[in-house]
Amino acid sequence: MTMIGAIALDGFRGFMTIESGTSANVFEAFTEQQLVAPIRSDLGRWRMGLIETPLEFTAEPAENAENEIVGGLNEITEKIIGGAITVHRALGPGLLESAYETCLAFELAELG
């Protein structure tokens, strides 16, 4: 599984999850849609005089987005580790990795 996310100056820009590995084409499409397109839009509105500046250069939105991401990642991490501990306690040691993997996938699906 691959997760791609982006933080822009105005906050969290986008997030995408892919069931398998990603390719250059997928990453390029994500970058174009989530990062480049909004910048082009801001530049166009600035040229038409609709906004004062095309970009606001402050760290506050990025910091807020980072805190939002870190909080979300901590929650996800807690679920993954908690699920792994639950599975290991239920199955005990000594089984093949595939058994733990299957049970962990089920446990994580139950946790949401």
C-alpha positions in Angstrom: 0.0 0.0 0.0 1.2 3.5 -0.9 0.1 6.7 0.7 0.9 10.1 -0.9 0.1 13.4 0.8 1.0 17.0 0.3 1.2 20.1 2.5 0.8 23.5 0.8 1.2 27.0 2.1 -2.6 27.1 2.7 -2.7 23.8 4.6 -3.2 20.2 3.8 -3.6 19.9 0.1 -4.5 16.3 -0.6 -4.1 12.6 0.2 -4.2 9.5 -1.9 -3.9 5.8 -1.0 -3.0 3.2 -3.6 -3.5 -0.5 -2.9 -0.1 -1.4 -4.4 3.1 0.3 -5.2 3.0 3.5 -7.1 4.7 4.5 -10.4 6.1 7.8 -11.7 2.9 8.3 -13.7 0.7 8.0 -10.6 2.9 10.4 -8.6 3.1 12.9 -11.5 -0.7 12.9 -11.8 -1.1 13.4 -8.1 1.4 16.3 -8.2 -0.3 17.9 -11.1 -3.8 17.7 -9.6 -3.0 18.5 -6.0 -0.1 20.9 -6.2 0.4 22.5 -9.6 -3.3 23.1 -10.5 -4.1 25.2 -7.4 -0.9 27.3 -7.9 -1.9 27.9 -11.5 -5.4 28.9 -10.4 -4.0 31.4 -7.9 -1.6 32.9 -10.5 -4.5 33.3 -12.9 -6.7 35.1 -10.3 -3.7 37.3 -9.4 -3.2 38.3 -13.0 -6.9 39.2 -13.4 -6.7 41.3 -10.2 -9.0 39.1 -8.2 -6.5 38.6 -5.4 -3.8 40.8 -4.0 -0.9 38.2 -4.1 -0.8 34.8 -5.8 0.7 33.1 -2.7 0.8 33.9 0.9 4.2 33.1 2.4 3.4 32.2 6.0 4.4 29.2 8.0 1.2 29.1 10.1 -1.0 27.2 7.6 1.7 24.6 6.9 2.3 24.2 10.7 -1.5 23.7 11.2 -1.5 21.1 8.4 1.5 19.4 9.8 -0.2 19.1 13.2 -3.3 17.7 11.5 -1.2 15.1 9.7 0.9 14.2 12.7 -2.3 13.8 14.8 -3.8 11.6 12.1 -0.6 9.5 11.8 -0.4 9.0 15.5 -4.0 7.7 15.5 -3.2 5.3 12.6 0.0 4.2 14.3 -1.8 3.5 17.5 -4.4 1.3 15.7 -1.7 -0.6 13.8 0.5 -1.3 16.9 -2.6 -2.1 19.0 -3.9 -4.4 16.3 -0.6 -6.2 16.1 -0.4 -6.7 19.8 -4.0 -8.0 19.9 -3.2 -10.5 17.1 0.0 -11.7 18.7 -1.6 -12.1 22.1 -4.4 -14.2 20.5 -2.2 -16.4 18.3 0.9 -16.5 20.3 4.4 -17.0 18.9 5.7 -19.4 16.3 3.3 -19.2 13.4 4.1 -18.3 9.8 4.2 -14.6 9.0 1.2 -15.0 6.6 -1.0 -16.1 9.5 -0.2 -12.9 11.4 -0.6 -10.8 8.3 -4.1 -12.2 7.5 -5.3 -11.8 11.1 -3.8 -8.3 11.4 -5.6 -7.3 8.1 -8.8 -8.5 9.6 -8.2 -6.7 12.9 -7.3 -3.4 11.2 -10.5 -3.7 9.1 -12.5 -4.1 12.3 -10.8 -1.1 13.8 -11.6 1.0 10.8 
